[in-house]
Amino acid sequence: QTRDALLAIQQEYQERSQRNELIAANARMQNHQEAVKQLGDKAEALQLVTLEKDDWTAITDAIGADGKTLRKIAQCYTLSFLIAHANQEIRKFNSRYELQQVKHSLGIRVIDHDRADDIRDTTSLSGGETFIVSLGLALGLSALSSRNISFENLFIDEGFGTLDPDT
């Protein structure tokens, strides 16, 4: 009898131990499932934030973090209109020179049609040539402004200080 009682107690102990292990395993599994769910939620949130960051990066790349790139694009666009109008004005009194915008910049070059369409930097112009180009730009600007195009700021870094005494 004692032996039967001892075996019954051992069996009950084993059953309780197995139940406790099963309860602990179920708790660990529920914790794991909750952690997996939270990880999935965080992965989704990370993906959304990454997409938003990519959108802002694309905008920053396009216009610049401070808007400088967008301003330069607008200025280049405006300069191209100014050069087109300046060339129309220059052709009215001189067929030798034509202005050309340096691609994707605010620089201006001069095409010299009397020198086999040689493309010259504005720094290589004589005083008289500079006067012709400056006058063309001024007249072009006047033509542009008469078309109700607003210029907040427009600076052309070329004065009349380089004119020679004969001009």
C-alpha positions in Angstrom: 0.0 0.0 0.0 2.7 2.4 0.8 4.3 1.6 -2.4 1.1 2.2 -4.3 0.7 5.5 -2.5 4.2 6.5 -3.3 3.7 5.6 -6.9 0.5 7.6 -7.0 2.2 10.6 -5.4 5.1 10.3 -7.9 2.7 10.1 -10.8 0.7 13.1 -9.5 4.0 15.0 -9.1 5.0 14.2 -12.6 1.6 15.3 -14.0 1.7 18.6 -12.0 5.3 19.2 -13.3 4.2 18.5 -16.8 1.2 20.8 -16.4 3.4 23.5 -15.0 5.9 23.1 -17.9 3.0 23.2 -20.3 1.6 26.4 -18.7 5.1 28.0 -18.8 5.6 26.9 -22.4 2.2 28.4 -23.3 3.1 31.6 -21.6 6.5 31.8 -23.4 4.7 31.1 -26.7 2.1 33.8 -26.1 5.0 36.2 -25.2 6.8 35.2 -28.4 3.6 35.7 -30.5 3.1 39.1 -29.0 6.7 40.0 -29.6 6.4 38.9 -33.3 3.2 41.0 -33.7 4.9 44.0 -32.2 7.9 43.5 -34.4 5.6 43.3 -37.5 3.9 46.5 -36.4 7.2 48.3 -35.9 8.5 47.0 -39.3 5.3 48.4 -40.9 5.9 51.8 -39.2 9.5 51.7 -40.2 8.6 51.1 -43.8 6.1 54.0 -43.8 8.7 56.3 -42.2 11.3 55.2 -44.7 8.9 56.0 -47.6 8.2 59.4 -46.2 12.0 60.0 -45.7 12.6 59.0 -49.3 9.9 61.5 -50.5 11.6 64.3 -48.5 15.0 63.2 -49.8 13.7 63.4 -53.4 12.3 66.9 -52.7 15.5 68.0 -51.0 17.5 66.7 -54.0 15.2 68.5 -56.4 15.1 71.9 -54.7 17.8 71.8 -52.2 17.5 71.8 -48.4 17.4 75.5 -48.3 15.7 76.1 -51.6 18.9 77.2 -53.2 18.7 74.7 -56.0 15.2 75.7 -56.9 16.2 79.4 -56.9 19.1 78.6 -59.3 16.8 76.7 -61.6 14.4 79.6 -61.7 17.2 82.1 -62.2 18.6 80.0 -65.1 15.2 79.9 -66.6 14.7 83.6 -66.3 18.2 84.2 -67.7 17.4 82.2 -70.7 14.4 84.5 -71.4 16.6 87.5 -70.9 19.3 86.2 -73.3 16.6 85.5 -75.9 15.3 89.1 -75.7 18.8 90.5 -75.5 19.7 88.7 -78.7 16.7 90.1 -80.5 17.7 93.6 -79.4 21.4 93.1 -80.3 20.4 91.9 -83.8 18.7 95.2 -84.5 21.9 97.1 -84.4 24.7 94.5 -84.6 24.8 91.1 -86.3 28.2 90.1 -85.1 27.4 89.1 -81.5 25.0 86.6 -80.0 24.7 85.8 -76.4 24.6 82.2 -75.2 23.8 80.9 -71.7 26.4 78.5 -70.2 24.4 75.2 -69.9 22.8 74.8 -66.4 24.4 77.9 -65.0 24.0 81.6 -64.7 27.1 82.3 -66.9 26.9 84.0 -70.3 29.2 83.6 -73.3 29.3 85.5 -76.5 29.2 84.0 -80.0 31.3 86.1 -82.3 29.9 85.5 -85.8 32.7 87.5 -87.4 35.3 85.1 -86.0 33.8 81.8 -87.4 31.2 81.6 -84.6 34.0 81.6 -82.0 32.5 81.3 -78.5 34.1 83.8 -76.2 34.0 84.4 -72.4 32.6 87.8 -71.5 35.9 88.6 -69.8 37.6 88.6 -73.2 35.5 91.3 -74.6 36.9 94.8 -75.3 35.2 97.9 -73.9 33.2 98.5 -77.0 32.1 94.8 -77.2 31.1 94.9 -73.6 29.1 98.0 -74.2 27.2 96.3 -77.0 26.5 93.2 -74.9 25.5 95.3 -71.8 23.2 97.5 -74.0 21.6 94.3 -75.4 21.1 92.9 -72.0 19.6 96.2 -70.7 17.2 96.4 -73.7 16.3 92.7 -73.3 15.6 93.4 -69.7 13.4 96.3 -70.6 11.6 94.1 -73.2 11.0 91.5 -70.6 9.8 93.9 -67.9 7.3 95.4 -70.4 5.7 91.9 -70.7 4.6 92.0 -67.1 7.3 89.6 -65.9 8.3 90.4 -62.4 12.0 90.5 -61.4 12.5 90.5 -57.6 16.3 90.5 -58.1 18.4 90.4 -61.1 22.1 91.1 -61.0 24.4 91.2 -64.0 28.0 91.4 -62.9 29.3 93.5 -65.7 29.6 97.3 -65.7 30.7 99.9 -68.1 34.0 100.5 -66.3 36.0 98.6 -69.0 35.0 100.9 -71.8 38.0 102.2 -73.8 38.4 106.0 -74.3 37.1 105.8 -77.9 33.8 104.1 -77.0 
